[in-house]
Amino acid sequence: MSVSMSNFAPVEEQLTYLKKGSAEIIREGDLRAKLEKSRATGKPLRVKLGMDPTAPDLHLGHTVVLRKLKHFQDLGHTAIFLIGDFTGMIGDPTGRSATRPPLSREQIEQNAETYKAQVFKILDPKKTVIDFNRRWMGAFTSDDFVRLMAKYTVSQMLEREEFHKRFSEEKPISMHELLYPLVQGYDSVALEADVELGGTDQKFNLLVGRELQRGYGQESQVVLTTPILEGLDGVQKMSKSLGNAIGIHEAPLEMYGKVMSISDEMMWRYYELLTDVQVAEIEKMKREAHPMQAKKDLARRIVADFHSAETAAKAGEDWAKQFQKGGIPEDVEEVAIEVTDGGVRLDKLLARVDLAESVSDAVRKLKQKAVRVNGELQTDPVTRIDLNQPVMLQVGRRIKKVRASLIIGVRPKE
């Protein structure tokens, strides 16, 4: 359905909104031309984001590119969320040093259902086109596959970093993996996409789409990539396996507390990639807002996106009670241990009270910024904790009140 020109914002205004939090646009001139044509004809752009349903739960890192699709939707364009129920059975080789085990049809269908529910936390369900690439790939004949494979060369495929590395290290590359970028690219042909979105790690696959559209006589899509979001540690990419992620289904207080644990520097990146706040407003906040207040506002916005404004406000109050005003949550477990009068090293203490599996695990948790002592973030393993007074230790959402059962004096050296 087309809309009148008056419903589209001026092109420069659209570009400013779309460039916020983008890593790369290939090519910006093409995007400008497409936006101008769309505004002149009143026809919205078709903007595609594909995700393979390989994991049932999304975290905030996944929402960076989803939010960019929402920005196109906000501007009146057609947002197409493509669930890769066919590509998911091949397995995306992106970032893989070995072949990814393909998922079963049942696993993919279960995950696809949860994806649909989760993406509508960001996208408008009334305006989003949900599609599945099995719709056309399932109907592909052997002849169609031969024609598709004829459009790309082996040397072009080996330009892909993962394939090139595995080829030079003489590690196996399965033939079905070479099909993955071609099938993802063909999705853009089937959908006649004007723009395709993806993380920076998807650049190769997205560019294949541009090439294949030309090969099938279509105008090439614009590729817009978004950065990979760092996790709570501010260093490695957000990942559940690294323990530095915020899941979009997490409880409001846990989500709020995790956002409050990030560094002040990382906060601005989260503002850029995880909110709809405009660049000018973020710059103003950097100059004028108190970092603690800005971080509370960020935590409230993020919780409100995935729960509700009321829940976010309550999470803020509960967090303040728990950590800022020295309030102790009810039913917190109390642990008493023997210590020397010189206190105990934090990494050893965490292991002793079973908030870490070992001292080295405690060091990892400290590096990931997951540890608080009396509500204060701690990262140094050798910090000595004085247990003359009870201390509140928190790792993630686990909290223990620790006190000394017996303080043993240390004899001074002679």
C-alpha positions as a Markdown table, in Angstrom:
| # | Residue | x | y | z |
|---|---|---|---|---|
| 1 | Met | 0.0 | 0.0 | 0.0 |
| 2 | Ser | 1.4 | 3.4 | -0.9 |
| 3 | Val | 1.2 | 6.5 | 1.2 |
| 4 | Ser | 1.1 | 10.1 | 0.1 |
| 5 | Met | 4.4 | 12.1 | -0.1 |
| 6 | Ser | 3.3 | 14.2 | 2.9 |
| 7 | Asn | 3.5 | 11.1 | 5.1 |
| 8 | Phe | 7.3 | 10.7 | 4.5 |
| 9 | Ala | 9.7 | 13.0 | 6.3 |
| 10 | Pro | 12.2 | 15.0 | 4.3 |
| 11 | Val | 15.1 | 12.8 | 3.0 |
| 12 | Glu | 17.8 | 14.5 | 5.1 |
| 13 | Glu | 15.7 | 14.0 | 8.2 |
| 14 | Gln | 15.2 | 10.3 | 7.4 |
| 15 | Leu | 18.9 | 9.8 | 6.7 |
| 16 | Thr | 19.9 | 11.4 | 10.0 |
| 17 | Tyr | 17.6 | 9.0 | 11.9 |
| 18 | Leu | 18.7 | 5.9 | 9.9 |
| 19 | Lys | 22.5 | 6.7 | 10.2 |
| 20 | Lys | 22.3 | 6.8 | 14.0 |
| 21 | Gly | 23.9 | 3.7 | 15.3 |
| 22 | Ser | 24.7 | 2.4 | 11.8 |
| 23 | Ala | 28.2 | 0.9 | 11.2 |
| 24 | Glu | 28.2 | 1.2 | 7.3 |
| 25 | Ile | 25.8 | 2.0 | 4.5 |
| 26 | Ile | 26.6 | 0.5 | 1.1 |
| 27 | Arg | 26.0 | 2.9 | -0.6 |
| 28 | Glu | 24.7 | 6.0 | 1.1 |
| 29 | Gly | 24.1 | 7.7 | -2.3 |
| 30 | Asp | 21.9 | 4.7 | -3.3 |
| 31 | Leu | 19.9 | 5.0 | -0.1 |
| 32 | Arg | 19.4 | 8.7 | -0.6 |
| 33 | Ala | 18.2 | 8.1 | -4.2 |
| 34 | Lys | 15.8 | 5.3 | -3.0 |
| 35 | Leu | 14.4 | 7.6 | -0.3 |
| 36 | Glu | 13.9 | 10.4 | -2.8 |
| 37 | Lys | 12.1 | 8.1 | -5.2 |
| 38 | Ser | 9.9 | 6.7 | -2.4 |
| 39 | Arg | 9.0 | 10.2 | -1.3 |
| 40 | Ala | 8.2 | 11.3 | -4.9 |
| 41 | Thr | 6.0 | 8.3 | -5.6 |
| 42 | Gly | 4.6 | 7.8 | -2.2 |
| 43 | Lys | 5.7 | 4.1 | -2.3 |
| 44 | Pro | 7.5 | 2.9 | 0.9 |
| 45 | Leu | 10.8 | 1.1 | 0.7 |
| 46 | Arg | 10.8 | -2.7 | 1.3 |
| 47 | Val | 13.3 | -3.2 | 4.2 |
| 48 | Lys | 14.4 | -6.8 | 5.0 |
| 49 | Leu | 15.9 | -8.2 | 8.1 |
| 50 | Gly | 16.5 | -12.0 | 8.2 |
| 51 | Met | 17.2 | -14.1 | 11.3 |
| 52 | Asp | 17.6 | -17.8 | 11.5 |
| 53 | Pro | 15.7 | -19.3 | 14.5 |
| 54 | Thr | 18.8 | -21.0 | 15.9 |
| 55 | Ala | 18.3 | -20.0 | 19.5 |
| 56 | Pro | 15.0 | -19.6 | 21.4 |
| 57 | Asp | 15.9 | -16.5 | 23.4 |
| 58 | Leu | 17.0 | -13.1 | 22.2 |
| 59 | His | 19.3 | -10.7 | 24.2 |
| 60 | Leu | 19.8 | -7.0 | 23.8 |
| 61 | Gly | 22.6 | -7.6 | 21.3 |
| 62 | His | 20.1 | -9.0 | 18.9 |
| 63 | Thr | 17.8 | -6.0 | 19.3 |
| 64 | Val | 20.3 | -3.5 | 17.8 |
| 65 | Val | 19.5 | -4.4 | 14.3 |
| 66 | Leu | 15.8 | -5.0 | 15.1 |
| 67 | Arg | 15.6 | -1.4 | 16.3 |
| 68 | Lys | 17.1 | -0.2 | 13.0 |
| 69 | Leu | 14.3 | -2.0 | 11.2 |
| 70 | Lys | 11.8 | -0.2 | 13.6 |
| 71 | His | 13.4 | 3.1 | 12.6 |
| 72 | Phe | 12.5 | 2.4 | 8.9 |
| 73 | Gln | 9.0 | 1.4 | 10.1 |
| 74 | Asp | 8.8 | 4.6 | 12.1 |
| 75 | Leu | 9.5 | 6.5 | 8.9 |
| 76 | Gly | 6.6 | 4.8 | 7.1 |
| 77 | His | 8.6 | 2.1 | 5.2 |
| 78 | Thr | 7.6 | -1.6 | 5.0 |
| 79 | Ala | 9.5 | -3.7 | 7.6 |
| 80 | Ile | 9.9 | -7.3 | 6.6 |
| 81 | Phe | 11.1 | -9.7 | 9.3 |
| 82 | Leu | 12.2 | -12.8 | 7.6 |
| 83 | Ile | 12.5 | -16.0 | 9.7 |
| 84 | Gly | 15.1 | -18.2 | 8.0 |
| 85 | Asp | 13.4 | -21.6 | 8.6 |
| 86 | Phe | 15.1 | -22.9 | 5.5 |
| 87 | Thr | 18.6 | -21.2 | 6.0 |
| 88 | Gly | 18.5 | -22.3 | 9.6 |
| 89 | Met | 18.6 | -25.9 | 8.5 |
| 90 | Ile | 21.9 | -25.2 | 6.6 |
| 91 | Gly | 23.5 | -23.2 | 9.4 |
| 92 | Asp | 25.1 | -19.8 | 8.9 |
| 93 | Pro | 29.0 | -20.2 | 8.6 |
| 94 | Thr | 29.5 | -16.6 | 9.8 |
| 95 | Gly | 32.2 | -16.5 | 12.5 |
| 96 | Arg | 32.5 | -20.3 | 12.5 |
| 97 | Ser | 35.9 | -22.1 | 12.4 |
| 98 | Ala | 34.1 | -25.4 | 11.9 |
| 99 | Thr | 30.8 | -26.5 | 10.3 |
| 100 | Arg | 27.7 | -25.6 | 12.3 |
| 101 | Pro | 25.5 | -28.6 | 13.1 |
| 102 | Pro | 22.2 | -28.1 | 11.3 |
| 103 | Leu | 19.0 | -27.9 | 13.5 |
| 104 | Ser | 16.1 | -30.2 | 13.1 |
| 105 | Arg | 12.8 | -29.0 | 11.5 |
| 106 | Glu | 11.1 | -29.3 | 14.9 |
| 107 | Gln | 13.7 | -27.2 | 16.7 |
| 108 | Ile | 13.5 | -24.5 | 14.1 |
| 109 | Glu | 9.7 | -24.4 | 14.2 |
| 110 | Gln | 9.6 | -24.1 | 18.0 |
| 111 | Asn | 12.3 | -21.3 | 17.9 |
| 112 | Ala | 10.4 | -19.5 | 15.1 |
| 113 | Glu | 7.3 | -19.2 | 17.3 |
| 114 | Thr | 9.2 | -17.7 | 20.2 |
| 115 | Tyr | 11.0 | -15.3 | 17.8 |
| 116 | Lys | 7.7 | -14.0 | 16.5 |
| 117 | Ala | 6.6 | -13.1 | 20.1 |
| 118 | Gln | 9.9 | -11.5 | 20.9 |
| 119 | Val | 10.4 | -9.3 | 17.9 |
| 120 | Phe | 7.0 | -7.6 | 18.6 |
| 121 | Lys | 8.5 | -6.2 | 21.8 |
| 122 | Ile | 10.3 | -3.8 | 19.3 |
| 123 | Leu | 8.4 | -3.9 | 16.1 |
| 124 | Asp | 4.8 | -2.8 | 15.5 |
| 125 | Pro | 2.8 | -6.1 | 15.0 |
| 126 | Lys | 0.2 | -4.4 | 12.9 |
| 127 | Lys | 2.7 | -3.0 | 10.4 |
| 128 | Thr | 5.3 | -5.8 | 10.3 |
| 129 | Val | 5.4 | -8.3 | 7.5 |
| 130 | Ile | 6.5 | -11.7 | 8.8 |
| 131 | Asp | 7.7 | -14.1 | 6.2 |
| 132 | Phe | 9.6 | -17.5 | 6.1 |
| 133 | Asn | 12.2 | -18.3 | 3.4 |
| 134 | Arg | 10.9 | -21.9 | 3.1 |
| 135 | Arg | 7.9 | -20.4 | 1.3 |
| 136 | Trp | 10.1 | -20.0 | -1.9 |
| 137 | Met | 13.1 | -22.1 | -1.1 |
| 138 | Gly | 10.9 | -25.2 | -0.4 |
| 139 | Ala | 9.5 | -24.8 | -3.9 |
| 140 | Phe | 13.0 | -24.5 | -5.5 |
| 141 | Thr | 13.7 | -27.2 | -8.1 |
| 142 | Ser | 17.1 | -28.7 | -9.0 |
| 143 | Asp | 17.1 | -26.5 | -12.1 |
| 144 | Asp | 16.5 | -23.4 | -9.9 |
| 145 | Phe | 19.5 | -24.3 | -7.7 |
| 146 | Val | 21.7 | -24.9 | -10.7 |
| 147 | Arg | 20.7 | -21.5 | -12.1 |
| 148 | Leu | 21.3 | -19.8 | -8.7 |
| 149 | Met | 24.8 | -21.4 | -8.3 |
| 150 | Ala | 25.8 | -20.3 | -11.8 |
| 151 | Lys | 25.5 | -16.7 | -10.6 |
| 152 | Tyr | 28.5 | -16.9 | -8.2 |
| 153 | Thr | 32.1 | -18.2 | -8.5 |
| 154 | Val | 34.1 | -20.4 | -6.2 |
| 155 | Ser | 36.8 | -17.6 | -6.0 |
| 156 | Gln | 34.2 | -15.1 | -5.0 |
| 157 | Met | 33.0 | -17.4 | -2.2 |
| 158 | Leu | 36.5 | -18.0 | -1.0 |
| 159 | Glu | 36.9 | -14.2 | -0.5 |
| 160 | Arg | 34.8 | -14.8 | 2.6 |
| 161 | Glu | 37.1 | -14.6 | 5.6 |
| 162 | Glu | 35.9 | -17.7 | 7.4 |
| 163 | Phe | 36.1 | -19.8 | 4.2 |
| 164 | His | 39.5 | -18.4 | 3.2 |
| 165 | Lys | 40.9 | -19.2 | 6.7 |
| 166 | Arg | 39.5 | -22.7 | 6.8 |
| 167 | Phe | 40.7 | -23.4 | 3.2 |
| 168 | Ser | 44.2 | -22.2 | 4.0 |
| 169 | Glu | 44.3 | -24.2 | 7.2 |
| 170 | Glu | 43.0 | -27.2 | 5.3 |
| 171 | Lys | 39.9 | -27.5 | 7.5 |
| 172 | Pro | 36.8 | -28.9 | 5.9 |
| 173 | Ile | 34.2 | -26.7 | 4.3 |
| 174 | Ser | 31.0 | -28.6 | 3.5 |
| 175 | Met | 29.3 | -27.9 | 0.2 |
| 176 | His | 26.0 | -27.0 | 1.9 |
| 177 | Glu | 27.8 | -24.1 | 3.7 |
| 178 | Leu | 28.7 | -22.5 | 0.4 |
| 179 | Leu | 25.0 | -22.5 | -0.4 |
| 180 | Tyr | 24.1 | -20.4 | 2.7 |
| 181 | Pro | 25.2 | -16.9 | 1.3 |
| 182 | Leu | 23.5 | -17.8 | -2.0 |
| 183 | Val | 20.2 | -18.7 | -0.4 |
| 184 | Gln | 20.3 | -15.6 | 1.9 |
| 185 | Gly | 21.0 | -13.5 | -1.2 |
| 186 | Tyr | 18.2 | -15.1 | -3.1 |
| 187 | Asp | 15.8 | -14.1 | -0.3 |
| 188 | Ser | 16.4 | -10.5 | -1.3 |
| 189 | Val | 15.5 | -11.4 | -4.9 |
| 190 | Ala | 12.3 | -13.2 | -3.8 |
| 191 | Leu | 11.3 | -10.3 | -1.6 |
| 192 | Glu | 12.4 | -7.6 | -4.0 |
| 193 | Ala | 14.2 | -5.9 | -1.1 |
| 194 | Asp | 15.2 | -2.2 | -1.4 |
| 195 | Val | 17.3 | -2.4 | 1.8 |
| 196 | Glu | 18.8 | -5.3 | 3.8 |
| 197 | Leu | 19.9 | -5.0 | 7.4 |
| 198 | Gly | 22.4 | -7.1 | 9.4 |
| 199 | Gly | 25.2 | -6.9 | 11.9 |
| 200 | Thr | 28.7 | -6.1 | 10.7 |
| 201 | Asp | 29.5 | -9.8 | 10.7 |
| 202 | Gln | 26.9 | -10.3 | 8.0 |
| 203 | Lys | 28.4 | -8.0 | 5.5 |
| 204 | Phe | 29.6 | -10.8 | 3.1 |
| 205 | Asn | 26.1 | -12.4 | 3.0 |
| 206 | Leu | 24.4 | -9.0 | 2.5 |
| 207 | Leu | 26.7 | -8.1 | -0.4 |
| 208 | Val | 25.9 | -11.4 | -2.1 |
| 209 | Gly | 22.2 | -10.2 | -2.1 |
| 210 | Arg | 23.2 | -7.1 | -4.0 |
| 211 | Glu | 25.1 | -9.1 | -6.6 |
| 212 | Leu | 22.3 | -11.7 | -7.0 |
| 213 | Gln | 19.6 | -9.0 | -7.5 |
| 214 | Arg | 21.7 | -7.6 | -10.3 |
| 215 | Gly | 22.0 | -11.1 | -11.8 |
| 216 | Tyr | 18.2 | -11.6 | -11.7 |
| 217 | Gly | 17.6 | -8.2 | -13.3 |
| 218 | Gln | 16.6 | -6.2 | -10.2 |
| 219 | Glu | 18.0 | -3.0 | -8.8 |
| 220 | Ser | 20.6 | -3.8 | -6.1 |
| 221 | Gln | 19.5 | -3.4 | -2.5 |
| 222 | Val | 21.2 | -1.0 | -0.1 |
| 223 | Val | 23.1 | -2.8 | 2.7 |
| 224 | Leu | 23.0 | -1.2 | 6.1 |
| 225 | Thr | 25.0 | -2.8 | 8.9 |
| 226 | Thr | 24.8 | -2.2 | 12.6 |
| 227 | Pro | 27.6 | -2.7 | 15.2 |
| 228 | Ile | 28.0 | -5.8 | 17.3 |
| 229 | Leu | 27.0 | -4.7 | 20.9 |
| 230 | Glu | 29.5 | -5.2 | 23.7 |
| 231 | Gly | 28.3 | -7.0 | 26.8 |
| 232 | Leu | 28.2 | -5.9 | 30.4 |
| 233 | Asp | 32.0 | -6.2 | 30.6 |
| 234 | Gly | 32.4 | -3.6 | 27.9 |
| 235 | Val | 34.9 | -5.7 | 26.0 |
| 236 | Gln | 33.6 | -8.9 | 24.5 |
| 237 | Lys | 30.4 | -9.0 | 22.3 |
| 238 | Met | 27.2 | -9.7 | 24.2 |
| 239 | Ser | 26.7 | -13.4 | 24.5 |
| 240 | Lys | 24.8 | -15.7 | 26.9 |
| 241 | Ser | 27.7 | -18.1 | 26.8 |
| 242 | Leu | 30.1 | -15.4 | 28.0 |
| 243 | Gly | 27.7 | -14.5 | 30.9 |
| 244 | Asn | 27.7 | -10.8 | 29.9 |
| 245 | Ala | 24.2 | -10.6 | 28.3 |
| 246 | Ile | 20.9 | -9.0 | 29.2 |
| 247 | Gly | 18.1 | -11.3 | 28.0 |
| 248 | Ile | 14.9 | -9.6 | 26.8 |
| 249 | His | 12.8 | -12.0 | 28.9 |
| 250 | Glu | 14.7 | -11.3 | 32.2 |
| 251 | Ala | 12.9 | -10.0 | 35.2 |
| 252 | Pro | 12.6 | -6.1 | 35.3 |
| 253 | Leu | 14.8 | -5.7 | 38.5 |
| 254 | Glu | 17.5 | -8.0 | 37.1 |
| 255 | Met | 17.5 | -6.1 | 33.7 |
| 256 | Tyr | 17.6 | -2.7 | 35.5 |
| 257 | Gly | 20.4 | -3.8 | 37.8 |
| 258 | Lys | 22.5 | -5.2 | 34.9 |
| 259 | Val | 22.2 | -1.9 | 32.9 |
| 260 | Met | 23.2 | 0.0 | 36.1 |
| 261 | Ser | 26.4 | -2.2 | 36.3 |
| 262 | Ile | 27.8 | -1.0 | 32.9 |
| 263 | Ser | 30.6 | 1.7 | 32.8 |
| 264 | Asp | 29.7 | 5.3 | 32.2 |
| 265 | Glu | 31.5 | 5.2 | 28.9 |
| 266 | Met | 29.6 | 2.1 | 27.7 |
| 267 | Met | 26.3 | 3.8 | 28.7 |
| 268 | Trp | 26.5 | 6.2 | 25.8 |
| 269 | Arg | 27.0 | 3.4 | 23.3 |
| 270 | Tyr | 23.9 | 1.6 | 24.8 |
| 271 | Tyr | 22.0 | 4.9 | 24.4 |
| 272 | Glu | 23.0 | 5.0 | 20.7 |
| 273 | Leu | 22.3 | 1.4 | 19.9 |
| 274 | Leu | 19.4 | 0.4 | 22.3 |
| 275 | Thr | 17.2 | 3.5 | 22.4 |
| 276 | Asp | 15.3 | 5.7 | 19.9 |
| 277 | Val | 16.8 | 8.9 | 21.5 |
| 278 | Gln | 18.1 | 11.1 | 18.7 |
| 279 | Val | 21.9 | 11.9 | 18.4 |
| 280 | Ala | 21.5 | 15.6 | 19.3 |
| 281 | Glu | 19.7 | 14.7 | 22.5 |
| 282 | Ile | 22.4 | 12.1 | 23.5 |
| 283 | Glu | 25.1 | 14.8 | 22.9 |
| 284 | Lys | 23.2 | 17.2 | 25.1 |
| 285 | Met | 22.9 | 14.6 | 27.9 |
| 286 | Lys | 26.7 | 14.0 | 27.7 |
| 287 | Arg | 27.3 | 17.6 | 28.3 |
| 288 | Glu | 24.6 | 18.4 | 30.9 |
| 289 | Ala | 23.3 | 15.2 | 32.6 |
| 290 | His | 24.8 | 13.6 | 35.7 |
| 291 | Pro | 26.1 | 10.2 | 34.7 |
| 292 | Met | 24.2 | 8.3 | 37.4 |
| 293 | Gln | 20.9 | 10.0 | 36.4 |
| 294 | Ala | 21.5 | 9.4 | 32.7 |
| 295 | Lys | 22.2 | 5.7 | 33.5 |
| 296 | Lys | 19.0 | 5.4 | 35.5 |
| 297 | Asp | 17.1 | 6.9 | 32.6 |
| 298 | Leu | 18.7 | 4.4 | 30.2 |
| 299 | Ala | 17.8 | 1.4 | 32.5 |
| 300 | Arg | 14.3 | 2.7 | 32.8 |
| 301 | Arg | 13.9 | 3.0 | 29.0 |
| 302 | Ile | 15.3 | -0.5 | 28.4 |
| 303 | Val | 13.1 | -2.1 | 31.0 |
| 304 | Ala | 10.0 | -0.2 | 29.7 |
| 305 | Asp | 10.7 | -1.4 | 26.2 |
| 306 | Phe | 10.4 | -5.1 | 27.2 |
| 307 | His | 8.0 | -4.8 | 30.2 |
| 308 | Ser | 6.1 | -1.6 | 30.8 |
| 309 | Ala | 6.7 | 2.0 | 32.0 |
| 310 | Glu | 5.1 | 1.2 | 35.4 |
| 311 | Thr | 7.3 | -1.9 | 35.8 |
| 312 | Ala | 10.4 | 0.1 | 34.9 |
| 313 | Ala | 9.5 | 2.8 | 37.4 |
| 314 | Lys | 9.1 | 0.1 | 40.1 |
| 315 | Ala | 12.4 | -1.6 | 39.2 |
| 316 | Gly | 14.1 | 1.8 | 39.6 |
| 317 | Glu | 12.6 | 2.2 | 43.1 |
| 318 | Asp | 13.5 | -1.4 | 44.1 |
| 319 | Trp | 17.0 | -1.0 | 42.9 |
| 320 | Ala | 17.5 | 2.3 | 44.8 |
| 321 | Lys | 16.1 | 0.7 | 47.9 |
| 322 | Gln | 18.4 | -2.3 | 47.6 |
| 323 | Phe | 21.6 | -0.6 | 46.6 |
| 324 | Gln | 21.6 | 3.1 | 47.2 |
| 325 | Lys | 19.8 | 3.3 | 50.6 |
| 326 | Gly | 21.5 | 0.3 | 52.1 |
| 327 | Gly | 18.2 | -1.7 | 52.1 |
| 328 | Ile | 18.6 | -5.4 | 52.5 |
| 329 | Pro | 16.2 | -7.6 | 50.4 |
| 330 | Glu | 14.0 | -9.9 | 52.5 |
| 331 | Asp | 15.0 | -13.6 | 52.9 |
| 332 | Val | 18.6 | -13.0 | 52.0 |
| 333 | Glu | 20.9 | -16.0 | 52.9 |
| 334 | Glu | 23.3 | -15.3 | 55.7 |
| 335 | Val | 26.7 | -16.9 | 55.8 |
| 336 | Ala | 29.2 | -16.9 | 58.7 |
| 337 | Ile | 32.9 | -17.7 | 58.1 |
| 338 | Glu | 36.2 | -17.6 | 60.0 |
| 339 | Val | 38.6 | -14.8 | 58.9 |
| 340 | Thr | 41.8 | -13.2 | 60.0 |
| 341 | Asp | 41.7 | -9.7 | 61.4 |
| 342 | Gly | 43.3 | -8.5 | 58.2 |
| 343 | Gly | 40.1 | -9.4 | 56.2 |
| 344 | Val | 39.9 | -11.7 | 53.2 |
| 345 | Arg | 40.6 | -11.2 | 49.5 |
| 346 | Leu | 37.5 | -10.7 | 47.5 |
| 347 | Asp | 38.2 | -13.5 | 44.9 |
| 348 | Lys | 38.8 | -16.0 | 47.7 |
| 349 | Leu | 35.8 | -14.8 | 49.7 |
| 350 | Leu | 33.4 | -15.3 | 46.7 |
| 351 | Ala | 34.7 | -18.9 | 46.3 |
| 352 | Arg | 34.4 | -19.6 | 50.0 |
| 353 | Val | 30.7 | -18.5 | 50.2 |
| 354 | Asp | 29.8 | -20.4 | 46.9 |
| 355 | Leu | 29.1 | -17.3 | 44.9 |
| 356 | Ala | 31.8 | -18.5 | 42.5 |
| 357 | Glu | 32.8 | -22.1 | 41.6 |
| 358 | Ser | 36.5 | -21.4 | 42.2 |
| 359 | Val | 38.9 | -18.5 | 42.8 |
| 360 | Ser | 39.6 | -18.3 | 39.0 |
| 361 | Asp | 35.8 | -18.3 | 38.4 |
| 362 | Ala | 35.5 | -15.4 | 40.9 |
| 363 | Val | 38.2 | -13.5 | 39.0 |
| 364 | Arg | 36.2 | -14.0 | 35.7 |
| 365 | Lys | 33.0 | -12.7 | 37.4 |
| 366 | Leu | 34.9 | -9.6 | 38.7 |
| 367 | Lys | 36.3 | -8.9 | 35.2 |
| 368 | Gln | 32.7 | -9.2 | 33.8 |
| 369 | Lys | 31.6 | -6.5 | 36.3 |
| 370 | Ala | 29.1 | -8.9 | 37.8 |
| 371 | Val | 30.2 | -8.4 | 41.5 |
| 372 | Arg | 28.9 | -5.8 | 44.0 |
| 373 | Val | 29.9 | -5.4 | 47.6 |
| 374 | Asn | 27.3 | -3.4 | 49.6 |
| 375 | Gly | 25.9 | -2.2 | 46.3 |
| 376 | Glu | 29.3 | -0.9 | 45.0 |
| 377 | Leu | 30.7 | -2.4 | 41.8 |
| 378 | Gln | 34.0 | -4.2 | 42.4 |
| 379 | Thr | 36.5 | -5.5 | 39.8 |
| 380 | Asp | 39.8 | -6.0 | 41.7 |
| 381 | Pro | 40.2 | -9.6 | 42.9 |
| 382 | Val | 42.8 | -8.6 | 45.6 |
| 383 | Thr | 40.6 | -6.1 | 47.3 |
| 384 | Arg | 40.5 | -7.0 | 51.0 |
| 385 | Ile | 37.0 | -7.2 | 52.6 |
| 386 | Asp | 36.7 | -6.4 | 56.3 |
| 387 | Leu | 34.1 | -8.6 | 57.9 |
| 388 | Asn | 34.0 | -6.9 | 61.3 |
| 389 | Gln | 30.6 | -5.7 | 60.0 |
| 390 | Pro | 28.2 | -7.9 | 57.9 |
| 391 | Val | 28.8 | -7.4 | 54.1 |
| 392 | Met | 26.2 | -7.8 | 51.3 |
| 393 | Leu | 27.8 | -9.7 | 48.4 |
| 394 | Gln | 26.1 | -9.9 | 45.1 |
| 395 | Val | 27.0 | -11.8 | 42.0 |
| 396 | Gly | 24.4 | -11.4 | 39.2 |
| 397 | Arg | 21.1 | -11.7 | 41.0 |
| 398 | Arg | 22.5 | -13.9 | 43.8 |
| 399 | Ile | 22.9 | -12.1 | 47.1 |
| 400 | Lys | 24.4 | -13.3 | 50.4 |
| 401 | Lys | 25.0 | -11.5 | 53.6 |
| 402 | Val | 28.4 | -12.5 | 54.9 |
| 403 | Arg | 29.7 | -12.0 | 58.4 |
| 404 | Ala | 32.6 | -13.2 | 60.5 |
| 405 | Ser | 31.9 | -16.1 | 62.9 |
| 406 | Leu | 35.3 | -15.8 | 64.4 |
| 407 | Ile | 38.1 | -13.3 | 63.7 |
| 408 | Ile | 41.6 | -14.9 | 64.2 |
| 409 | Gly | 44.4 | -12.5 | 65.1 |
| 410 | Val | 47.5 | -12.6 | 62.9 |
| 411 | Arg | 50.8 | -12.7 | 64.9 |
| 412 | Pro | 53.1 | -9.8 | 63.8 |
| 413 | Lys | 56.4 | -10.9 | 62.2 |
| 414 | Glu | 59.4 | -10.8 | 64.6 |
